[in-house]
Amino acid sequence: MYVAHTHEILDVAESELAAVFGANEVTRHTRASTLTKPSRANLITIQLLRHHLKSLRPNTFDYLVLDEFHHAAAQSYRQILAKLSPRFLLGLTATPFRGDRQDIAKLCDGNVLVNFELRSGIEAGVLTPYHYYGCFDDVDYSRIRHNGLRYDVRDLEKALVVNERDFGIIQQWKRHAEGKATIAFCCSHRHAQRFAASLNQQGIRGAVYLSTTSWEDREHLISEHRKGEITVLCVVDVLNEGADFPYLECLLFLRPTESKRIFLQQLGRGLRRYVGKSHCVVIDFIGNFRNAFRLPEFHGLQPLEDDEPPSTFGRFQTVKELFNLAVGCEVHFDSKVIDVFASQVLDPRYATRHNIGRILLFQYAKLARRLGRLPTRGDVKHNLLLDDRFYAQVFGSWRDFERLLPAEAETNLWPWTETV
């Protein structure tokens, strides 16, 4: 039995299983009555399985596959595991961490068979690199209610559903990815509908793809998107996980990305390789939302959320090693975004050593471009919010920091961190 929580994930799994076992041996269960007569390979959504779990006997399935296994700590998944009691359980996930810190590996007796994170996939050529542009968003998130886990959706709509903001986003898209097949991640159904309308007003074919979209309409939208008849699909919480769209060449992050899990899930949608696709363009709109300062850390593409660098950075030989980008990837932050990072790190509520080294590098590179030369310690002391004391504390000493600077920095001033 192969279980997933979206039909898009099951579409991919069904074709893969049919290729191995033959189409006649694979059943896609869409109603409870077929569950009593399982095939050799079976697929079902978690929602249908949960509602009809009583109709199944324990040990019906020898082999149970749970996709997006980071959800498995939820009570509904635990009930399924207890009832089915398979001889072999396989959990699959690209984001093996949860916000509540529950250890999903315990559900598999701690057995981790494969750990193949995104950066390994990019560097091995299995996945495509990405070029990321962090654009400044002047939305003031301090005025938007937050319950400790997420922002209030209605408040977000008031702040994000603005014609001027849509126009600015479209201009950035035209600059970096005009004409490329794109998915835009929105904060709500209303946000998606309004942004799609703004796209169409600008002569760009946009469409809305929501949890309420019918199955027939979903298939039609994906077909039109693949053929290029639709350029931008505006989505809300339906294509974050597991969806397989290798032809995608651009992602728009139009809502605050507060967690590493959401960031990696959204990023992963654009990393499948495809004929003629050299890289995926990612355009992120960053304001002063909570955890914005963690974005430089997310680009390390580490598999676990609580991985931290060592307290000192002496083991790094160069700046690029410290920044830790996957081969072929580029990250560019607007100078105002760097200011947001610096101000948040200064706030005791956000203070962390988790990624402060990277923020210090971005801040230093920004000043270097402004001066047209490598800044001295005095330049840093008098011009930067995070002054020379932070550099000495993080890197061991100012001289240790200077040793990390690339030899070519004097002439090209780090093109890998250009502002947009």
GISUL-V301692 format. One record per residue. N is the residue number from 1. RES is the residue in one letter. SS is DSSP state (a for helix, b for strand, c for the rest). Layout:
n & res & ss
N & RES & SS
N & RES & SS
This chain:
n & res & ss
1 & M & c
2 & Y & b
3 & V & b
4 & A & b
5 & H & c
6 & T & c
7 & H & a
8 & E & a
9 & I & a
10 & L & a
11 & D & a
12 & V & a
13 & A & a
14 & E & a
15 & S & a
16 & E & a
17 & L & a
18 & A & a
19 & A & a
20 & V & a
21 & F & a
22 & G & c
23 & A & a
24 & N & a
25 & E & a
26 & V & b
27 & T & b
28 & R & b
29 & H & c
30 & T & c
31 & R & c
32 & A & a
33 & S & a
34 & T & a
35 & L & a
36 & T & a
37 & K & c
38 & P & c
39 & S & c
40 & R & c
41 & A & b
42 & N & b
43 & L & b
44 & I & b
45 & T & b
46 & I & a
47 & Q & a
48 & L & a
49 & L & a
50 & R & a
51 & H & a
52 & H & c
53 & L & a
54 & K & a
55 & S & a
56 & L & c
57 & R & c
58 & P & c
59 & N & c
60 & T & c
61 & F & c
62 & D & c
63 & Y & b
64 & L & b
65 & V & b
66 & L & b
67 & D & b
68 & E & c
69 & F & a
70 & H & a
71 & H & a
72 & A & c
73 & A & c
74 & A & c
75 & Q & a
76 & S & a
77 & Y & a
78 & R & a
79 & Q & a
80 & I & a
81 & L & a
82 & A & a
83 & K & a
84 & L & a
85 & S & c
86 & P & c
87 & R & c
88 & F & b
89 & L & b
90 & L & b
91 & G & b
92 & L & b
93 & T & c
94 & A & c
95 & T & c
96 & P & c
97 & F & c
98 & R & c
99 & G & c
100 & D & c
101 & R & c
102 & Q & c
103 & D & c
104 & I & a
105 & A & a
106 & K & a
107 & L & a
108 & C & a
109 & D & c
110 & G & c
111 & N & c
112 & V & c
113 & L & c
114 & V & c
115 & N & c
116 & F & c
117 & E & c
118 & L & a
119 & R & a
120 & S & a
121 & G & a
122 & I & a
123 & E & a
124 & A & c
125 & G & c
126 & V & c
127 & L & b
128 & T & c
129 & P & b
130 & Y & b
131 & H & b
132 & Y & b
133 & Y & b
134 & G & b
135 & C & b
136 & F & b
137 & D & c
138 & D & c
139 & V & c
140 & D & c
141 & Y & a
142 & S & a
143 & R & a
144 & I & c
145 & R & c
146 & H & b
147 & N & c
148 & G & c
149 & L & c
150 & R & c
151 & Y & b
152 & D & c
153 & V & a
154 & R & a
155 & D & a
156 & L & a
157 & E & a
158 & K & a
159 & A & a
160 & L & a
161 & V & c
162 & V & c
163 & N & a
164 & E & a
165 & R & a
166 & D & a
167 & F & a
168 & G & a
169 & I & a
170 & I & a
171 & Q & a
172 & Q & a
173 & W & a
174 & K & a
175 & R & a
176 & H & a
177 & A & a
178 & E & c
179 & G & c
180 & K & c
181 & A & c
182 & T & b
183 & I & b
184 & A & b
185 & F & b
186 & C & c
187 & C & c
188 & S & c
189 & H & a
190 & R & a
191 & H & a
192 & A & a
193 & Q & a
194 & R & a
195 & F & a
196 & A & a
197 & A & a
198 & S & a
199 & L & a
200 & N & a
201 & Q & a
202 & Q & c
203 & G & c
204 & I & c
205 & R & c
206 & G & b
207 & A & b
208 & V & b
209 & Y & b
210 & L & c
211 & S & c
212 & T & c
213 & T & c
214 & S & c
215 & W & a
216 & E & a
217 & D & a
218 & R & a
219 & E & a
220 & H & a
221 & L & a
222 & I & a
223 & S & a
224 & E & a
225 & H & a
226 & R & a
227 & K & a
228 & G & c
229 & E & c
230 & I & c
231 & T & c
232 & V & b
233 & L & b
234 & C & b
235 & V & b
236 & V & c
237 & D & c
238 & V & c
239 & L & c
240 & N & c
241 & E & c
242 & G & c
243 & A & c
244 & D & c
245 & F & c
246 & P & c
247 & Y & c
248 & L & c
249 & E & c
250 & C & b
251 & L & b
252 & L & b
253 & F & b
254 & L & c
255 & R & c
256 & P & c
257 & T & c
258 & E & c
259 & S & c
260 & K & a
261 & R & a
262 & I & a
263 & F & a
264 & L & a
265 & Q & a
266 & Q & a
267 & L & a
268 & G & a
269 & R & c
270 & G & c
271 & L & c
272 & R & b
273 & R & c
274 & Y & c
275 & V & c
276 & G & c
277 & K & c
278 & S & c
279 & H & b
280 & C & b
281 & V & b
282 & V & b
283 & I & b
284 & D & b
285 & F & b
286 & I & b
287 & G & c
288 & N & c
289 & F & c
290 & R & c
291 & N & c
292 & A & a
293 & F & a
294 & R & a
295 & L & a
296 & P & a
297 & E & a
298 & F & a
299 & H & c
300 & G & c
301 & L & c
302 & Q & c
303 & P & c
304 & L & c
305 & E & c
306 & D & c
307 & D & c
308 & E & c
309 & P & c
310 & P & c
311 & S & c
312 & T & c
313 & F & c
314 & G & c
315 & R & c
316 & F & c
317 & Q & c
318 & T & c
319 & V & a
320 & K & a
321 & E & a
322 & L & a
323 & F & a
324 & N & c
325 & L & c
326 & A & c
327 & V & c
328 & G & c
329 & C & c
330 & E & b
331 & V & b
332 & H & b
333 & F & b
334 & D & c
335 & S & a
336 & K & a
337 & V & a
338 & I & a
339 & D & a
340 & V & a
341 & F & a
342 & A & a
343 & S & a
344 & Q & a
345 & V & a
346 & L & a
347 & D & c
348 & P & c
349 & R & c
350 & Y & c
351 & A & c
352 & T & c
353 & R & c
354 & H & c
355 & N & c
356 & I & a
357 & G & a
358 & R & a
359 & I & a
360 & L & a
361 & L & a
362 & F & a
363 & Q & a
364 & Y & a
365 & A & a
366 & K & a
367 & L & a
368 & A & a
369 & R & a
370 & R & a
371 & L & a
372 & G & c
373 & R & c
374 & L & c
375 & P & c
376 & T & c
377 & R & a
378 & G & a
379 & D & a
380 & V & a
381 & K & a
382 & H & a
383 & N & a
384 & L & c
385 & L & c
386 & L & c
387 & D & c
388 & D & a
389 & R & a
390 & F & a
391 & Y & a
392 & A & a
393 & Q & a
394 & V & a
395 & F & a
396 & G & c
397 & S & c
398 & W & a
399 & R & a
400 & D & a
401 & F & a
402 & E & a
403 & R & a
404 & L & a
405 & L & c
406 & P & c
407 & A & c
408 & E & c
409 & A & a
410 & E & a
411 & T & a
412 & N & a
413 & L & c
414 & W & c
415 & P & a
416 & W & a
417 & T & a
418 & E & c
419 & T & c
420 & V & c
